[in-house]
Structures are given as C-alpha cells and as structure tokens.
Amino acid sequence: GNLRQLETLDIRGTSIVMLPQTIIKLQKLQHLHAGFPTKGNYLCTRHLLHTYGFNQLDACTSLCCGAATPCIMMDKDYGGVVLPGGARKLKSQHTIRGVHVAYGDAVIQEIGRLSGLRKLGVMGINEKNDVKFCSAISNLSRLESLSVQSDKGCLDDITSPPKNLRSLKLEGRLGVLPEWIKKLQNLVKLKLSFTTSSQV
C-alpha cells in the first residue's frame, strides 16, 4: 500500500489468489496482470485434458511429475485473483487481466465502474453472474480488448458492446456466437478457445 508511484503490478505465475485491501491506495496503478502465463505446462495440461480426455491426475502425472503448482494450474478457472472491495477507486486503471469473478457479484460491479479500462481479462463467468457481467461490460465504453473464460457460453445479454473493441477472446463451451458481435465495427481479432461453435 505504500508503493504510491506504482503503475504496473504483474503477479502472473504466483500463488496469489486475493489482492490485499491496501491495493486501493495505489492511485497511479494502471496495469494489473494476474493469473498464469499462457505458455508452458498450463497450455500443455489443458491440451491433454480437452483433446485427449486425460483426467486431472493423469495429466498432472504426465506433465508435472508430482509438482504441486502445475497441478493446480490444470483447472482453467483457477489462477485468477479476487479484487478487494473498493477497487472502483482505482481510476487510473487501463488494464486488468486474470481476475476471477465467480465468488460474488461485488467485484463485477467494481469493474463496471472503472470507466477508463482499455483491456480486461476475466474468468469465472457463469449462469449466476453473466447478466450482471454483461451489464458491467456495457458501461466500459473505452474497452479495446476483452478476454472472457465462461462456463457455459453466457454473455448473450450485452446490449451495448464497447464500440472501440478491437480484440475479443472467448473461452468456454460457447455453442453460438453472441448476436452483439455483429455490432463490433472495429473488431480486428477474434479468438475462440474450447468452444463448440460452427459459425466461424
């Protein structure tokens, strides 16, 4: 909380699962990177799980040789951090990546009030919180990049998608692309991972 000049906080690849309350004192913080990197054992393990039907124990044994940390990485929803209450006060935020939102609606509301966000990456979207998440996204008019890990292909309820969105990554069991994607006139990058959509 005393790092008042800090602009970038990168905690990817660590075991941190919840940020301390003192982070809201970092009024100059612009970029928060959390979760696990998208290289190495994380992708390899998921590849074994989804492509070859390995169970988690087999995948862990094959790739990790009993190491504890990579074993944890196999769950795609694990690895995100939980923001503390009051995160809406971080008005300088341009980037937030690797935030887990499945543990309560408060964090979604906090994110929805960060109107200056340019890049957002979240995990833990499900049938219980997708409507509130969609509402929050509609408030982020400056958003240029959005990455979402969803349980069951939610996100159909975004009524006003950010018009400046240039990059969109959707991960999860998405059967049909949301209709609002048609409204993204500035979209130049669309990435679908582990979806079942036949539209693209």
C-alpha atoms as one frame of an Amber mdcrd trajectory, in Angstrom:
protein
   0.000   0.000   0.000   2.991   2.313   0.310   4.035   1.923  -3.334   2.152
   5.072  -4.242   4.019   5.614  -7.544   3.474   2.049  -8.817   1.942   1.924
 -12.297   2.221  -1.800 -13.167   1.662  -4.821 -10.926   2.444  -8.195 -12.503
   1.711 -11.232 -10.310   1.254 -13.820 -13.053   2.523 -17.275 -12.207   2.313
 -16.755  -8.448   0.093 -18.422  -5.860  -1.664 -15.154  -5.007  -5.432 -15.641
  -5.125  -6.645 -12.459  -3.438  -5.234  -8.955  -3.584  -4.916  -7.110  -0.273
  -7.216  -4.249   0.614  -4.251  -1.874   0.566  -4.080  -2.074  -3.226  -6.768
   0.597  -3.439  -4.184   3.071  -2.125  -2.247   2.711  -5.387  -3.977   5.552
  -7.172  -1.416   5.597 -10.004  -1.780   1.893 -10.790  -2.615   1.483 -14.468
  -1.902  -2.153 -15.296  -2.729  -5.262 -13.263  -1.662  -8.634 -14.656  -2.641
 -11.762 -12.730  -3.303 -15.451 -13.355  -0.985 -17.888 -15.045   1.029 -17.283
 -18.213  -0.416 -18.736 -21.403   2.648 -20.855 -22.128   4.304 -23.937 -20.746
   2.601 -26.566 -18.632  -0.641 -24.621 -18.341  -1.487 -24.986 -22.021   0.027
 -28.449 -22.283  -2.027 -29.717 -19.376  -5.230 -28.263 -20.747  -4.415 -29.775
 -24.124  -4.222 -33.221 -22.540  -7.469 -32.667 -20.652  -9.555 -31.371 -23.544
  -8.034 -33.085 -26.572  -7.093 -36.500 -25.301  -9.566 -36.946 -22.473  -6.958
 -37.284 -19.738  -8.278 -36.955 -16.243  -6.566 -34.406 -13.990  -4.449 -36.966
 -12.141  -3.108 -38.480 -15.378  -2.339 -35.071 -16.854  -0.608 -33.982 -13.681
   1.466 -37.154 -13.560   2.420 -36.859 -17.228   3.489 -33.233 -17.205   4.197
 -32.238 -13.657   5.883 -35.295 -12.156   4.121 -34.605  -8.892   4.892 -30.888
  -8.694   2.155 -29.164  -6.734   1.887 -25.826  -8.514   1.395 -27.083 -12.099
  -1.246 -29.496 -10.788  -3.282 -26.555  -9.599  -2.916 -24.922 -12.991  -4.992
 -27.575 -14.693  -8.285 -26.023 -13.686  -8.920 -23.262 -16.211 -10.833 -21.213
 -13.652  -8.029 -21.431 -11.126  -5.282 -18.869 -11.228  -7.287 -15.666 -11.247
  -7.192 -13.231  -8.373 -10.064 -11.708  -6.454 -10.173  -7.923  -6.276 -10.869
  -6.363  -2.876 -13.800  -4.126  -2.164 -13.166  -0.546  -3.223 -11.344  -1.458
  -6.449 -13.599   1.045  -8.217 -11.374   3.749  -6.692  -8.504   2.729  -8.988
  -9.498   5.316 -11.555  -6.181   5.153 -13.423  -6.662   1.510 -14.430  -6.146
   0.802 -18.124  -5.505  -2.942 -17.895  -6.893  -5.662 -15.650  -6.140  -9.253
 -16.570  -6.622 -12.513 -14.712  -9.418 -11.523 -12.355 -11.775 -14.189 -11.032
 -15.363 -13.004 -10.638 -17.204 -16.179  -9.614 -17.001 -15.519  -5.884 -19.555
 -12.736  -5.657 -21.209 -10.007  -7.678 -19.449  -7.153  -5.879 -16.262  -7.489
  -7.916 -18.259  -7.324 -11.159 -19.886  -4.100 -10.020 -16.474  -2.712  -9.091
 -15.093  -3.489 -12.550 -18.138  -1.950 -14.210 -17.303   1.387 -12.582 -13.754
   1.543 -13.964 -14.774   3.587 -16.973 -11.192   4.137 -18.134 -10.436   0.448
 -18.732  -8.896  -0.396 -22.106  -8.084  -4.089 -21.569  -9.995  -6.588 -19.431
  -9.487 -10.299 -18.860 -11.782 -12.205 -16.510 -12.625 -15.784 -15.617 -15.446
 -17.405 -13.718 -18.408 -16.144 -15.749 -21.349 -18.492 -15.242 -25.144 -18.647
 -15.349 -25.404 -16.896 -12.000 -23.362 -13.817 -12.797 -23.435 -13.435 -16.577
 -26.301 -10.904 -16.639 -24.525  -8.591 -14.192 -21.252  -9.036 -16.032 -22.893
  -8.118 -19.325 -24.328  -5.015 -17.699 -20.880  -4.063 -16.424 -19.300  -4.516
 -19.854 -21.895  -2.212 -21.377 -20.570   0.554 -19.097 -16.963   0.221 -20.302
 -17.158   2.414 -23.388 -13.361   2.728 -23.782 -12.681  -1.011 -23.742 -10.454
  -2.159 -26.629  -9.598  -5.720 -25.583 -11.818  -8.258 -23.806 -10.928 -11.815
 -22.766 -13.564 -13.963 -21.060 -13.486 -17.503 -19.694 -17.069 -18.658 -19.386
 -18.548 -21.863 -18.005 -21.455 -22.331 -20.360 -21.222 -19.829 -23.145 -23.009
 -16.962 -21.470 -22.615 -13.295 -22.499 -25.772 -13.070 -24.600 -27.086 -10.131
 -22.579 -24.653  -7.408 -23.623 -26.962  -4.766 -25.074 -24.382  -2.073 -25.817
 -20.993  -3.645 -26.532 -17.989  -1.293 -26.330 -17.801   0.321 -29.754 -13.988
   0.582 -29.632 -13.464  -3.142 -29.019 -10.693  -4.395 -31.301  -9.770  -7.730
 -29.712 -12.162 -10.348 -28.330 -11.234 -13.714 -26.854 -13.975 -16.101 -25.739
 -13.110 -19.325 -23.966 -15.565 -21.961 -22.815 -18.451 -24.043 -24.059 -19.822
 -21.499 -26.500 -22.339 -23.040 -28.864 -23.483 -19.912 -30.686 -21.707 -16.606
 -31.095 -23.495 -13.771 -29.292 -25.533 -11.518 -31.594 -23.824  -8.379 -30.329
 -20.564  -9.371 -32.044 -22.121  -8.105 -35.282 -22.085  -4.602 -33.812 -18.315
  -4.567 -33.292 -17.301  -2.493 -36.286 -13.711  -2.047 -35.081 -13.035  -5.703
 -34.242  -9.817  -6.945 -35.845  -9.071 -10.003 -33.698 -11.441 -12.764 -32.611
 -10.143 -15.839 -30.817 -12.319 -18.767 -29.732 -10.890 -21.441 -27.440 -12.532
 -24.720 -26.443 -15.851 -23.718 -27.976 -18.291 -25.814 -29.983 -19.433 -23.063
 -32.316 -19.725 -23.927 -36.024 -20.321 -20.338 -37.102 -16.702 -19.366 -37.670
